[in-house]
């Protein structure tokens, strides 16, 4: 399948025999629409990216893993939020439709489906958005991403009887006023989230946490991130779909001020590839 810069996601299928593993990267998109009206330059907007997480995963298909990565940035529309998690103050008119808006704490902190701030004090939106514009982002980007994710998971589960989903993210090395752990909190190297045991079978979580710790990383579980919409929506271990979220500390591979990779990127990528091998092997012998 040929894809263009206007497609909402990049799908990379396995280059060898597939395994029941799907990796997705919903926040690494860096295709910035030229008609996007925002007071911030792209250099500032990029601080909201899970920058280059998709690049960390690029060898996944060599291990039989299917990859799905959002192409558009989360600051434009966040596919890891519920579709009705919108702050009505960001809209130029009333929301009409089948369902009402249900803004959560994410929206109240400026981190909803339509993001208010890239970081505290840096507003992304300089004017309320027309409802039609928000709906267009949902129809063009959000819905196709979730349709693709659901279709891929269903196909793998139908073929193998189960599927494991890893929802990949990166996190700032320190918390801020918009994050659950608060301003200045130092983060571990990795955070693995399974919604407090609700979204993934224990064996899957144990493989991931155990291997990352064997590689020397400081790993916490569900603190400060438990997993958001993608893990909650698709994680259903009782029916053969386990989903967990991995947050990678950006200081491991990124200059957080310039949003560019540092030399240590290669080391982290090798660690991710090691985890891919372990998980692929585990799914083949499960």
N, C-alpha and C positions, 0 to 999 in steps of 0.2 A: 504494500500500500504506500503510495506517495503522499507525503504530508507537506504542508506549506506553513509559513510563519503565521498564517491566520487561523490555523487549526487550534482548538482549545487545549490539546494535549499531544504528547509524543508517546506512542506505543511501540515498544521494542519486544518482539517475540523471541522465544528461546532459539539459540543457534545450534543446540543439540537437543536430544530428546527431552521433552518438558518434564518438569517435576511440579507437584502441587504447591508451588510457592509463587506468590505475587508480591512484588515490592512496589510501593507507590510513593511519589514525592509531590505532595500537593502545593508546596510553598516555594519551590525553587525556580518558578517561572520568571523569565527576564525579557519577555517580549512586551515592551511598553508601547501602547497605542499612541500614535502621533497626535490624535485628536483628543487625548485625555487632558481635561482642563484641571490643573492643580498648580498651586503656587510653588511647589517644591521641584527642584531639578532631579533628574534621574539619579544623580550621585547621592542625594538624600533618600530618595524612595528606596534605593537598593538596601538600605539598612533594615528594611522590613522583610527582605528575602531570607529564605533558608538557602543562602547562596551556595551553588555548586554541589548541593546534595545529590542532584541527578548525576553529576560527574563522578561522585564517589561510588555510585551504583552501576556505572556503565558496563562493567564486565558481568553483571548478573546473567544475561542471556547465555554466556559461555558455560554457565553451570546449570542451565535448564530453567532459569528463573524468568518470569514475565515481568517487564517493567512498564509502569505507567507514570508519566510525569506531566504535571500541569505546565502549560506554556506561558500563561499569563500570570502576572504577579499577584500575590495575595492582597496587596494594597488596592488592587483594582476590583477584585471580587474573590472572596475566600471560600474555596470549595471544601474547607474543613470546618464549616459552620452550618447550622441549620438554615434553610432557605428563608425562614421567617425571622431570623435573629438580626433584625434591622432596627437601628435607632430612628424613630420617626422624626426626630429633630434634624436628621440629615436629608430629609425629603422636602421637596418644594410644594408638594400637595398631598392630599389624603391618599392612603393606600387602599386600593379597591381590589377585590378579588374573592376567591373562594374562602381563603383563610385569612385571619387577622395576623398582624405582626405580633411576635412574642419575643421581644428583646430580652436577652439574658444578661448576666453579669459581664459577659464578654463585651456586649454592646455598650454597657454602662461604662466600661473602661476604655472604650474606643476601639475594640477589637472584634466587632461583629462581622457579619457578611460583607458589609461595606465599612471599611476601616476609617476611623476618624483621624487617628494620629499614627505616624510611622514610629515615633518614639515620643515620650512625654514632651509636650510643648511644641511639637512639629506637626501642625495640622496639614492633612492631605487635601481636604476639601475646603475651598474658599467660598463656595456658594452652595445652597441646598440643591440637591440633584433632582431633576424631573423624574417622576415615578416611571415614565416610559423608558428612561435611560437605564435605571436600575433593572427593570424587567428585561431589557435587551441583554444586559450582562448575564442575567440568570439564564435566559433562553440560549444564548450563544456559547456560554462557557460552563456555567455550573451544571446545568442539566446534562449536557453531553458527557462531561467528566464522570458524573455519577452513573450514568447509563453504561458507559464503558467499563467502569470499575465493577458494577454489579454483574454485567454480562461475562466478564472475564472470570470472576469468582465462581459464578454459577457453572460455567463450562469446565473449570478445573475440578470443582467438587463433583460434577456429574461424571467426569472421566475417572477420577481417582478415589472417590468416596469421601474425601476430605480436602481442605485447602487451608494453608497458612498464609495470612496477610501480614506484612510488616509495613507500617506507615511511618516513613522516614522524615525526620525534621532536624533542624539545628536550633540551638538556643544561645542567647548571649551568655558570655562567661559570668556576668553578674546580673542579678535581678534588677528591676526598676519599678516605678510606681504603677505600671500597667501589668505587672506579672504577679502570680499568686504568692511568690516568696518574698516580695518586697524589695525596696531600694537597697542596692549594694550587696545583696546576698551572693556569696560565692557558690557556684554550681559545681556538681561533680562532673566527671568526664562524660558520662552517659546517664540518661534516665530512661528506664523501660517502664511503660505504662500499660496495664491490662485492666483498667477500670476496677481496681481492687479485686482482681480475680474473676471478674464477670465476663470478659471478652475473649479469653483464650484458655485453652487447656493447659494445665500446669506443666506438662512435659515440654511444651513449646517454649514457655517462659523460662523454664530451667535451662534448656539448651542455650538460649540467647544470653541470659544473665551469666550463667556459668562460664561460657566461652569468652565473653568479653572480660570477665574478671581474670580468667586464665591468661589473657593477653596483657594484663597489667592495668586495665582501666578501672577507675573508681566508678562504680555503678550503683545508682539508687533505683528503687522500684516504687513507682507511683508518687514520688516526691521530688519536685513539686508538680509534675505533670502526670496525670492518670490516663490521658488519651481523650481526644475530642470527638467531633461528630463522626468521622470516618470509622474509628475504632468502635464507637458505641453503636453505630448503625449496622455495621457488617459483622461485628464479632458475635458469633452465636455458636459456641463450642458444642452445645447439645445437639445441634443440627449440622455439624461437620465443618463449620467455618470459624477458625480461631484468628483473632486479630490483635496485634499489639502495636504500640507506638514506641519508636526509639528517637530520643532527642540527643543530638551530638553537640557537645560544647564547642562553640565556634573557635575558641582559642586554640583548639587542637590543630586547626588547619587553615585558619583565616586571619588576616589582618582586619580586625573589626572596624577600624577607622576608615580604611580604603575599600573594604569589601573585596579584597583580592586574596587569592590563595598564597600561602607561604610554603616554604620548602617541606614542612612536615605533612603537607597534604598527601604526599606519596606514601608515607608511613601509615597514615590513617586509612588510605585506600587499600593498602595491603591487608590491614586488619579487617576491613569490611569484607574483602574477598575471602579471607579465612573463615569468617562467619558464614558467608554464602556456601562455602564448601561443606561446613559442618551441617548446616540446615538442609542442604540438598541431599546429603548422605542420610540424614535422619528421616527425611520424607521417603526415601527409597526403601528403607528398612523398617518403616513403621508398621 
